[in-house]
Amino acid sequence: MRLLVTGGCGFIGSNFIRYWLKKYPDHQIVNLDKLTYAGHLSSTFDFSKQKNYRFVKGDICNRKLVNDLIKETDIVVHFAAESHVDRSILDPLVFVKTNVLGTQNLLDAALKHKIKRFHLVSTDEVFGELPLHGGKFTEQTPYNPRSPYAASKAAADHLARAYFYTYGLPVTITNTSNNYGPYQDTEKFIPRMITNLLTGENIKIYGDGKYVRDWLYVEDHVRAIDLVIKSGEEGETYLVGGSDREINNLEIAKIILRIMNLPDSKIQFVKDRPGHDRRYAIDSSKIRKQLNWEPLFSFDDYIAKTIDWYEKNRWWWEPIKKKSEKLYKKTMQI
């Protein structure tokens, strides 16, 4: 089996490739990544020399490149996306180009070459926000994106479904809750908290800190993608959520401080993000019932393992940290 993985130098994409190469050593993977702020070759060092793996630096908006790669592909797993909400507020156009036009370009090539499966990795942010109490997102929840990032991902989802219904392209989609784990860029919430503390800085919390999220360990997510690619029904969407409980941002900060033996005085509240969604929560009963998936990794255990990974892998995140903090200074949310 030959896979084209887009965005495979990013957080979830690199973890997916690592998982797939280990589980399916006879498969071939081509990793197409533009190496923007969230794509790091260092995330692939441990498998970069494997004979059944190849890296191609390039843009999913490049029609010739995408066409040349997909004509030698059986399955496309599409992670590549501009994904940071704060960046989308500063520059929405680049999000539209990559997340919408890039996805459409991949879909066109996939249709032309009659691939066996096109899997799009999406987000729960396309559904907007939930009230603090009651209700969860399901596959039937209407789309209501509230940031340029979420809107661009919603458009990609709609395009993928349209190619299934109009052309019969074998598409599947997963919408996931917030992921955490190793190799996540230090611009993101949990890695930024951990690396701030490791460098002697405070944890920075937006607004009142009572923004609730459903957290999923990254390996649980890639396991779900594996199941959907192999056994998911064409044209279907599967919501993938993992936390054994809903946790607000302030609680997560306190959990991390407790694990690292640091006081709550290390928490610093900063100016809130525009259009900040109050709560996300996923009902993943469909993928549990239909594909027998369930999360294996509890938040309390694996947030500790994630902290340990960042403590032991400064070589990976220290060069990235310097760049990521420039974004927060630019938005004045420092």
N, C-alpha and C positions, 0 to 999 in steps of 0.2 A: 504494500500500500504506500502511495506517495502523497504526502501532505504538504500544502503550502500554509505556513503559519504567518500571518501578518502581525507586526508588532511584537515579535518574539524576543526582543531585547528589553521589553517593558516588564513590569512587575508580574502580572498574571501570565502573560505570554511566556516568559522565561521559565516560570514554574511549571507551566503546561508542557513545554518541550522537555524539561528535565524528567517529568513524570512519564511522558509518552515514550521517550527513548529507553527508559528503564523497563517499562512494561511491555513494549513492543520493539525489541531490538532488531527485528528484521524489516521494520518500516523505514522509509526514507523521509526526511524532513528538510524542507527549504524554509529558511527564516528570512522574510522580507521586512526590513525595518529602516526607517529614515534616520534613526538616531537623533531624534529631537531631544528636548530637555528630559523626557521621561524614559528614553531608550538608552541603555548602557551596555556596551560590549562586555564590560566586567561582569554582568549578570549571567553571561554564557561561558565564562572561562572553563568551568568544570566539564563541559561537554563539547566545547568548540572544536576539538580535534577528532571527534568520532567520525568514522568513515561514512556513516549514513546521515550525517548532518552537514548542511551547507548554509552559510550566511550570505545574503545579498543585500547590500546597502542600496536603498531606493525608496521612491515615493509611490504610494498606492494610486496617486493621481496620474502617474506616468502610464499611458495606455499601452504603449508598445512593450514596456517592461512587464507589466502585469499580464498581457496577452502571452508573451513568450514563456512566462513561468507557469501560468495556469494550463497551457496546452500539454504540459508534462505532469499534471496533477490529477489525483483522484478526489481528494477532499481539501476544501479550503476551510481553515479555522481563522476567523477574522477578529483579531483583538485590536488592531491598529486604530488608534483614536487619540485626538486631543481630549484630555480627560480631567483637567483641573479646573474646577468651577471659577476660582479666582482669576485664572488666566482668561477664561471665556468672557468674563466681565470686562477685562481690559482690551481684548481683541477678538470679538465674535467672528470676524470674517475667516480667520484661519481655521476655526472650528467647523464652519460650514464647508469650507473647501475639503478638509480631510475627512470629516465624519459623514458628510452627505455625498459630495462628488466622488470622493475616493471609494466609498462603498458602492456607489452606482457603477463605477468603472470596474470594480471586481465582479459585480453581478453580471455585467455585460460579457466579460471574458468567460466567466463560469458557464453562462448560458451557451456561448459560442462553442465551447469545447465539451459540453455535455458532462460536466463533472458529476460524481456520485452523490456528493453532499456539500452544501454550503452552510456552514454554521456561523452565525453572528452572535458575538458576545456583547450583551447590552447591560443596562443598569436599571435599578428601580427608580432612579430619579426622573425617568420619563413620565411617571405617574403623578408627579407633584408632591404634595405633602399630605400628611394625615393629622387629624387632631391628636392632642396629647393622650387622650384616653379613648380606646375603642376602635375596632376595625383594623384590617390589614389589607395590603395590596394582594390582588389575585390576578389571574390571567384575563379576567373580564373587566378589570378596573379601567375606566376611560383614561386616556393620556391627557396630562395637564402639566407639561414641563414649565418650570419657573426660572430657568437660567438659560443663557445661550448654549451652554454645554448640553443640558438636558434636552433642549429643543433640537439640537443637531443629532443627538442619538435617537430621539423619537422619529425624526425624518428617516434615519437609516433603517430603523425597524420597519417603518411603513414601506419603504422601498423594497426591502427583502420580502415582505409578505406579498407585495404587488407582483414581484417576479415569480413567486410561487403560483399565485392565482391567475396571472395573465399568461405566463409562459410555461408553467409546470416545472420551474427550477426546484430541485429538492432542497428546500431551505428549512433550517430549524433555528430557533432563537432561544437564548437563555438571558433572562433579566435577573441580575444578582444584587444582593445587598452589599454593604461595605465590606471589602476584603481586607485582611491584614496578614502579616507573615514576613518571611525573609525576602530581601531584594526589593522592598517597596521604597519608592523615592521619598527623600526626606522633606519634600513639599507636602506630603500627605499627613493627615492628622496624627495617627499613632506614631509613625517614625519621627515626625517632627518633635513630638513630646519626648520620646525616648532620647533622641540625639541632643535635644536642648539640655536635658538633664545631664547627659554624659559629657557635655562641654561646659557645665557649670551655669547654664542659663535657666531661666524660669520656663515653666509650661505656659503657653499662651492660649487662652480660652476665649472664643468669640462670645460676645454678648453676656447672657446670664449663665451660659453653659448647660442649659436644660434642653438641648437638642438631642432627640432620641434616635438611635440607629440600631439596626439589626446587623450584627457582626458575624462574618463568615471567614474561617481560616482558609487560606488560599488553596491548600491541597484538597479540602472538601469541594471547593468550586471546580477544580480541574477534574476531579472524579466525576462530578455531575456532567460536565461537558463530554467526557468519555462515554458515559452512558447514553446521553442524548444522541451523540453521533452514531453510536452502534445500534441503538434500539428506539430512539425517539421517532415519533410519527412525522413524516414530511409535512411542512406547513404549520407545525405546532410551535407554540411558545411554552417554555417551562420556567417558572419562577424558582430561584434557588436562594434560600435563606438559611442561616446556620446557627445563630446564637441561641443558647438554651434560655436566654432571657433578654429583654430589651434593656439597654443601658444608655443613660445620657452621658454627654461628653464630660461633664464634671465628675461623674462617678468613675469613668475610665481613668481620668487624670489621677484620682485618689487611689485607685487600684494600682496604677503604675508606681506612684510614689511609695505606696506601702511595700511593694515588691522590692523597690530599690532602696528602701530604708531612708526615705527622705521626708521632710515635713510638708504639711499642706501649705505652708507659707511660700512654697515654690510655685504656687498657682498665681498667675497674673491674668486678670480679665482685660481684654482689648476690644476695640471698636468692632461692632458686629459686621458680618458680611451682608451686602445688599441681597435681598430676595432669599434669605437663608430659610430653607425648609425646616419646619419644626420637628417633624417625626417621619421616619420611614419604618415600615414593618412588613415582612413578607410572609404570606401563607404559601408554603411550599408543599402543600398536601398533594398536588397533582403529580409532581415528580416522585414523591414518596410512594404513592399508590401505584402509579403506572410503571415506574422503572425501578422500584425498590431501593431508591437512594435515601440515605439519611446522613446527617453530619456525624463524623466520628470524633471530632476534636472540640472539647469544651473550651469556652472562652477563658476561664480562670487558669486552666493548665497551659493553654497555648499562647496566652499573652505573656506569661512568664518565659516560655521558650523563645518567643519573639524578642523579648528584652535581652535574653541571653545571647541570641544571634547577633544583635546590634552591638552588644558589649564585646563580642569576640571578632567582629568583622569591621573594625574601623577602617581598614584598608579600602573597603568598598564604599562606605558612605561619607567619609571625611571630604574627599574631593567634590562629591555631589552637594554636600551641605553648604559649601561656600556659595554655590550658584543659587540654590533654592532660597536662601535667606534674602537674596536680592529682590525676589518677587514680593515678599512681605513688606519690605521697605518701600517698594514702589507703590503698593496699595495702602501704605500707612497702617497696615494691620500687623504690627510687629510684636 
